[in-house]
Every structure is written in structure tokens, then in C-alpha cells.
Amino acid sequence: MFSLLNGLRNYSEQAIQAAKYIGQGFSVTTDHMNRSPMTIQYPYEKLIPSERFRGRIHFEFDKCIACEVCVRVCPINLPVVDWELKKDLRKKQLKNYSIDFGICIFCGNCVEYCPTNCLSMTEEYELSTYDRHDLNYDQIALGRLPTPAVLDPMIQPIWNLNYLPKGLMEGHSNSRTITHFE
């Protein structure tokens, strides 16, 4: 008789625990159902990348000494450095520098190990093209700095959509945009 009551008590405790877990899951589901959509209207609104975002590489031709450290530290030997030796100055002179962003893995090693800091990462992440050969940037294309999304008057910048505590953002309705309160 005592074992029957003990078994019944254990069963009821397990049933209550299971009901509690189901209730917690249901509360999470209803919480997500009651939130407004967090959609970004892409061409007109852009996420601002974080400070250490690794986007397209910017190259400064005048600073480069053609040491080829960027090629040696690149996991795929990607940057193509063309130079010629000036015998009278006993120095290398850079002729051409190019990076193919169709192959680049954006690891940032070239930027980190460059002794003259002629390479830097930008916040540009829109590199899509219809022809893969257009992703091969020479020193002229690498030298152009992108327009920051914060300064573009046609774009509504959105700061840190991810990882914000609940209550700091409002979702989209017909005419409102995402609001961030700092």
C-alpha cells in the first residue's frame, strides 16, 4: 500500500513538472507571436556593421613597399603583387596590386600583418555582381573608399539589430521605422 502511494506521488510530481515545462514553452511561443516583425527594408535601410567588421579591403598604393607579406600570410596566397627592382635605388617599386574578392575568405590576415598599414578593412559588404570577373579589384578599385551608410542621405541606418534586450526596439508598422534608444 505504501509503495502504491509513493508511486502515485512520484507520478503526480512528474506530471506537474511536465505541465510546468509545457507552460514555459507556451509562454515563450506567445511572447514571440505578440512581437512586431523586425524586417529591414533593404535598399532604403541598412544595418551598420560592427566596428571590427571585415568587409572589402581598402588599399593605399603610395604606402605599399611590395614586401609581399600579405601574400605570405594569406591562407590562399590571394593578393597578386607585381613589382620591379630599381637597381639604382636598390628598392622594389610596386607596379600592380590586385585582390579577387570572389576567392577571398575575408580572414583579415593581410591587413593585420601589413608592416606599412597600407591595407585596411572597410564596412562595404555589397560585392555582388553578374560577372565573377568583376570581383577582381585592381589597385584603383581597391583605393576607392565606400560611402559610409551613416552619411548616405538616401539610407536610413539601423544600429545593432541583433542582441538588443527586449523593449529597446519597436517593429515595423506601415509608416514607422525601427527605433533604437541608447
C-alpha positions in Angstrom: 0.0 0.0 0.0 2.8 2.4 0.9 4.6 1.7 -2.4 1.4 2.4 -4.3 1.0 5.8 -2.6 4.7 6.6 -3.1 4.4 5.7 -6.9 1.3 7.8 -7.2 3.1 10.8 -5.5 6.1 10.4 -7.9 3.8 10.3 -10.9 1.9 13.4 -9.8 5.2 15.3 -9.3 6.4 14.3 -12.7 3.0 15.4 -14.3 3.2 18.8 -12.5 6.8 19.2 -13.7 5.8 18.3 -17.3 2.9 20.8 -17.2 5.3 23.5 -15.9 7.7 22.8 -18.9 4.8 22.9 -21.3 3.6 26.2 -19.8 7.1 27.7 -20.1 7.3 26.7 -23.7 3.9 28.1 -24.4 4.8 31.4 -22.8 7.8 31.8 -25.0 5.7 31.0 -28.1 3.1 33.5 -27.2 5.7 36.1 -26.4 7.2 35.7 -29.9 3.8 35.7 -31.5 3.0 39.1 -29.9 6.1 40.8 -31.2 6.1 43.1 -34.2 8.1 42.0 -37.3 11.7 43.0 -37.4 12.1 43.3 -41.1 14.6 45.6 -42.7 13.5 47.4 -45.9 16.9 46.7 -47.6 17.7 49.3 -50.2 16.4 52.1 -48.0 17.5 50.8 -44.6 20.9 49.2 -43.9 22.4 47.6 -40.9 25.5 49.4 -39.7 28.3 46.8 -39.3 30.1 46.5 -36.1 33.4 48.3 -35.5 35.5 45.2 -36.3 33.5 44.1 -39.3 35.7 42.6 -42.0 34.4 43.8 -45.3 36.1 44.8 -48.6 39.8 45.6 -48.3 41.0 49.2 -49.0 44.5 49.6 -50.4 46.7 52.6 -50.4 49.2 52.4 -53.3 51.6 55.0 -52.0 52.3 53.3 -48.7 53.0 49.8 -50.2 56.6 48.7 -50.2 56.0 45.5 -52.2 57.2 43.3 -49.4 54.6 40.6 -50.2 53.9 39.9 -46.5 50.2 40.0 -47.4 50.7 37.1 -49.9 52.7 35.0 -47.5 50.2 35.3 -44.6 47.1 34.8 -46.8 45.8 31.2 -46.5 45.1 31.0 -50.2 48.0 33.3 -51.5 45.4 35.7 -52.9 46.8 39.2 -53.3 48.7 39.5 -56.6 51.7 41.8 -56.2 53.6 42.9 -59.4 56.8 44.8 -58.8 60.1 45.6 -60.4 63.5 46.0 -58.8 65.0 49.5 -59.2 68.7 48.7 -59.2 69.9 52.3 -58.9 67.8 52.8 -55.7 68.1 49.1 -54.7 64.4 49.1 -53.9 61.3 47.4 -55.2 58.8 49.5 -57.0 55.2 48.4 -57.0 53.6 48.2 -60.4 50.3 46.4 -59.8 48.3 45.1 -56.9 45.0 43.2 -57.1 42.7 41.0 -55.0 39.9 38.7 -56.3 37.0 39.0 -53.9 35.4 36.0 -55.5 38.1 33.9 -53.8 38.9 36.0 -50.7 37.7 34.5 -47.4 37.9 37.9 -45.6 40.2 36.5 -42.8 42.0 39.8 -42.4 45.5 38.4 -42.1 46.8 40.6 -44.9 45.5 43.7 -43.0 46.8 42.5 -39.7 50.4 41.7 -40.8 51.0 44.5 -43.3 54.0 46.4 -42.0 53.1 49.8 -43.5 49.4 49.7 -42.8 48.5 50.2 -46.5 45.7 47.7 -46.2 42.5 48.2 -44.1 39.1 46.6 -43.9 36.0 48.7 -44.8 32.4 48.3 -43.9 31.4 47.5 -47.5 29.7 44.1 -47.8 27.7 44.6 -51.1 30.1 43.0 -53.6 27.6 41.0 -55.7 27.9 41.3 -59.5 26.6 39.4 -62.5 30.1 38.5 -63.8 32.6 36.9 -61.4 35.5 38.6 -63.2 34.2 41.9 -61.9 35.2 40.8 -58.4 38.9 41.1 -59.3 39.8 44.5 -57.9 43.0 46.2 -59.0 44.8 49.0 -57.1 42.5 51.7 -58.5 39.3 49.9 -57.4 40.8 48.9 -54.1 41.8 52.5 -53.5 38.2 53.8 -53.6 36.7 54.3 -50.2 33.0 53.3 -50.0 30.4 55.8 -48.9 29.5 55.0 -45.3 25.8 54.1 -44.8 25.6 56.6 -42.0 26.5 59.5 -44.3 24.3 58.5 -47.2 21.2 60.7 -47.2 19.1 58.1 -49.1 19.6 55.4 -46.5 18.1 55.0 -43.0 20.9 53.5 -40.9 19.9 50.8 -38.4 22.2 50.3 -35.4 22.7 46.8 -33.9 19.5 45.0 -34.8 20.8 41.9 -33.1 21.5 41.2 -29.4 19.4 44.1 -28.0 17.4 43.4 -24.9 13.6 43.2 -25.2 11.9 46.5 -25.1 14.6 48.6 -26.8 13.2 48.2 -30.3 9.9 48.6 -32.0 9.0 46.6 -35.0 7.7 48.0 -38.4 4.2 49.1 -38.9 3.1 50.8 -42.1 4.9 54.1 -41.8 7.3 53.6 -38.9 10.9 52.6 -38.9 12.9 50.7 -36.3 13.8 53.0 -33.4 16.8 52.4 -31.2 17.0 54.2 -27.9 20.5 54.4 -26.4 
